[in-house]
Amino acid sequence: MKNLLSTKWFPLFAALLFTVSACTTAKVVSSSGGPTIQQVQQEQYAGPKKRIAVTAFEFKAARGSREVGRGMSDMLSDALFNTNRFIVLEREHIKEVIQEQDFGASGRVKRETAAPIGELEGAQLIIRGSVTEFEPRCKGGAALIIAAQQACVTVNLRIVDAKTGRVVNATTVEGRSGSVGGGLVFATGSLPVGLGGWAKTPMESAIRNCIETAVQHIANTKL
C-alpha cells in the first residue's frame, strides 16, 4: 500500500477510486417500490393525468443557499413534465401568467389573441420539498480508503392533496455523485439559475440523481 500511494502512482489510484465511487446511484430512503424509471418511460401511458404543481423547495441544509431549493424545484417540475404522466402547472412564476391575462383584458391586445381570465387550472396535487443535506464532500464508499470526493443531496418530499390539504405521501430521497448523465432519463438539460455553479462537478451528478429518484417515487406512487 505504501508503494501504491507513492507520488508516482497516487494520481492513478485516486482516479480509480473516484470511478468506483461514481458508480453509486441515488436511492429512495423510503421507497414505494414499483417499476423502474426506465420502464415508466417506455410504457405507452394512456391513463388519466393528475394536475400537479411543485412549490419552491425550502432550504434547510448547512451549506448552500435558498436559490438551491428554487433550482431543484424547477428541475423537478421539468422532469415530471417529461414523464408524460402529469399535467404540470406553473406556480413559481404564476405572477407573469396573471399579468399577461390582465394585459389581455386591458383592451390593448387583439381580442382574439388575448389570454382569457378565469381559465387557469387548479392543481389536484402539490409537491412540497425541503433540502436537508447539500454536501459537496461527504463520506461513503471508497472515500473510507482515501479522501475521494463524493457529493450528497437529500430532500424530504411531501405530496399534498390540494382539495383537502392532507399529506397523502411523504418520503426522503437521496442523491450521491455518479457519472453525470449516466442512467438519467428525465433529469436532463442545463442546470437552472442557482445551481449553475455546480456544473461539471460531483455535486451536479448528486443533484440530478436526487431529482431522478424523486420523479421515480412520484410516478410509482398511487395517487
C-alpha positions, 0 to 999 in steps of 0.5 A: 500500500505504501508503494501504491500511494507513492507520488508516482502512482497516487494520481492513478489510484485516486482516479480509480477510486473516484470511478468506483465511487461514481458508480453509486446511484441515488436511492429512495430512503423510503421507497414505494417500490414499483417499476423502474424509471426506465420502464415508466418511460417506455410504457405507452401511458394512456391513463388519466393525468393528475394536475400537479404543481411543485412549490419552491423547495425550502432550504434547510441544509448547512451549506448552500443557499435558498436559490438551491431549493428554487433550482431543484424545484424547477428541475423537478417540475421539468422532469415530471413534465417529461414523464408524460404522466402529469399535467404540470402547472406553473406556480413559481412564476404564476405572477407573469401568467396573471399579468399577461391575462390582465394585459389581455383584458386591458383592451390593448391586445387583439381580442382574439389573441388575448389570454382569457381570465378565469381559465387557469387550472387548479392543481389536484396535487402539490409537491412540497420539498425541503433540502436537508443535506447539500454536501459537496464532500461527504463520506461513503464508499471508497472515500473510507480508503482515501479522501475521494470526493463524493457529493450528497443531496437529500430532500424530504418530499411531501405530496399534498392533496390540494382539495383537502390539504392532507399529506397523502405521501411523504418520503426522503430521497437521496442523491450521491455523485455518479457519472453525470448523465449516466442512467438519467432519463428525465433529469436532463438539460442545463442546470437552472439559475442557482445551481449553475455553479455546480456544473461539471462537478460531483455535486451536479451528478448528486443533484440530478440523481436526487431529482431522478429518484424523486420523479421515480417515487412520484410516478410509482406512487398511487395517487 
